């Protein structure tokens, strides 16, 4: 291969890497934006949707945190109904703590290493 062909191949490779990194960055920011929209579009200190369970078409039960209390809310196409206040001790709240991507990645790596060690 001559120098012109080699240079052309390197430029093409660098271009593809830049495009790939750009697509990854775009995916990251779009995913973060979708997560914000799912959470109501804004962060609040006093209100948080903890869990939603679809129980039928257009019907769902929601656990909502308001301040330090938790409430069960029912919603349908026709409206929203307050069901009851929930005892935080009855809820499994540790499953809903926010985790960073690095925590997920470290957990994945640990599982992957354990699987490789088992296969040896």
N, C-alpha and C positions, 0 to 999 in steps of 0.2 A: 504494500500500500504506500502511495506517495505522501509527501507532507501535506498537500492540499486536502487529500481524502481523510487523513488522520485528524487534521485540524477541524474539518467539517464534522467528523464523527464526535469529537470532543465538544464542540459547540452545541451539537444536537443533544448530546447527553446532558450537558449543563442546563440547557433549555428545558428538557423534560423534568429534571430534578426540581428546577424552579417552579414549573407548572404544578408538579406533584405537591410541593410544600405549600403553594398557594391554595390548592384545592383542600388540603388538610386544614389550613388556617380558616378558610371559608366555612368548612364543615364545622369546625369548633365553634366559631362565632354564631352560626345559624342555630346550632344545637343549644347554645346558651340562651339565645333569644327565645327559642321555642320553650325552654324550661321556664323562663321568666313569664311568658304568656300563660303557661299552664298554672303557674302559681298566682295568677291574678295580675301580672304585669308590674307589680310593685312590692317591695319588701316593707312589711309592717312589723312593729314591735309587739303589737297586741293581738293580732289576728293571724291565724295560720290554719290552712286546710290540712288535716292530718291524714285522713283516709276517705276514699269514696268507694262505695260498693253499689254497682248496678243491680237492682233487684227486678227489673222489668224494663220494657221499652219506655223511655222517658221517666223512669222512676229510679231514685237512688237514695241511699242513706249516706250521710256524711258525718264524720267526726271533726269538729271544729274546736280549735283552742282559742279562747278569748282571755287574754291575760294569763292567769294561772289555772283557769278552769276549763274543763272539756265538756262539750255539749254534743248530743246526737240530734241531727237535723234530717228531716225527710223532705225530699223535693220531688215534685212531679211537674208535668207541663202546665198544670193549673196554678201551682203555687208552692210555697215553702211552709213546712210545719215544724215547730219545735217539739221534740219528743221528750228529752230529759237531760239532766246534767249527769255526767259520768264521773265515776271515781277514778282518779289517775292511777291508783294502785291496781285497778282491774284491767288497765290497758298495757299493752306491750309497746311502750314508747321507744325503747332503745333501738328497735329495728328501723326507726324513722329518722335517726340522727343523720345530718348531712355529712357525707364523706367526700373527700377530695379524690380527684382522679389518681393521684399518687398512691393513696391507700388502696384503691381498687387494683392498680397495677402491681403493687407489692404483694397483695393477696393472690393475684393471678400467678405471679412469678413463683411464689411459695408453693402453690398447688402444682404448678408445672414441674418444679424441681422434685417434689415428693413423688409425682407420677413417674418421672424418669428414674428416680432411685428405686422405686418398686419394680420397674421393668428390668433392672440390672441383676 
